[in-house]
Amino acid sequence: MMRLFWLFAAVLLPTSAAFADETPGRHTHDGFYLRGQLGIAYTHSEAQEIDLALKGAGATINLELGYALIENFIIYGKLFGTSTPNPDIQFGDTTIEGDDDGDVSSNYAALGVGATYYFMPVNLYISGAVVANQLSITQDGEREAETDSGVGLHFGLGKEWWVSNNWAVGIGGEVALGRIRSDNDDGDDWNVTHFSLLFTATFN
């Protein structure tokens, strides 16, 4: 009887494993899409007319929500933000280092739409987005100043590893380029360059 039991087990277990591998949507980029990213970043914001720049390292958060139009190709909405605490201030050739005892932050936020494509089975992705963006300054948690809205581009690259049927984690990098024009004659136009290294978690 025991020999018969093990014979059935030997036949059924491989079949069960094969069935599990064929679970619909398993390790496939289709349907609903959600990606969250956290990381470290460097941001350089420059007002060209007065030769003023704010720069420094900080933290970045990125959220993308969308849907796969076809397998591996996804359209999404993007919400992005980065904050640089106590940034260095460069005026002409003079740089004033940020005061670590202060509570001033330079912030860069963006909202837009984009697309990402996965190269399978290596689970490597590239992404790009067009966004509306804005710079602001906060002190002690209160917003002290902000620019008008501008436009920007985001480009991303990353690698993920499956940790369940639909969840994957990995690492990625992103470059953001922004152009913010002032609506006022007395205002300044800003150029923004941003680089980030990100931890990624994706449900798809």
C-alpha positions, 0 to 999 in steps of 0.5 A, a space after each residue: 500500500 505504501 509503495 502505491 501511495 508513493 507511486 501516486 505522489 511521484 506522478 501527481 506532484 510534478 503535475 501539481 507543480 506544472 499547474 502552479 507554473 501555469 497560473 494565469 497572470 503569474 510572472 506576467 506584466 498584464 492588467 492592473 499596474 502599481 509601482 512604488 519607489 523610494 530612494 536617494 537623489 541629487 537635485 540641481 535647480 537653477 534660475 538662469 537670469 540671476 545666476 542662482 542655483 539650489 543643489 544637494 542630496 535628498 530623498 525621493 518618492 515616486 508612485 505610478 498607477 496604470 494598466 497594461 495595454 498589451 503584455 509588457 507595455 504599460 501606460 500609467 499616471 505618475 506622482 513624484 516628489 523629492 526634497 533636498 534639506 538645507 540645500 547649498 546655495 550657489 550665486 555666481 562663483 560663490 557657494 554657501 553650504 546648507 546649514 545642518 542646524 536649519 530646517 529649510 528644504 528645496 522641493 520638486 514635485 511632478 504630476 503626469 503620464 508615462 509608459 513603461 516596457 518590460 523586457 522579459 524574461 529578464 524583468 528589465 524595464 525602461 520608462 518615460 513620462 511627461 509631467 507638469 512640475 513645480 519648485 517650492 521652498 519650505 521652512 519649519 514645515 511651512 511653504 515660504 515660496 513656490 514657482 509657477 508650473 512648468 513641464 518636464 521629462 522623466 526617464 527610468 531604467 531598472 531591474 526587478 525580481 519576482 517575489 510572488 505571483 504578481 509582486 516584484 522588487 528591485 532597483 532602478 534609476 531615474 533622470 528628471 529634466 524640468 523647465 519652469 517659466 515664470 508667468 510674471 515679467 519680474 519672475 525667473 525661469 528655472 531649469 531642474 536636473 534630478 538624479 535618483 537611485 531607487 528601491 522598487 516594488 511593483 504589483 502587476 
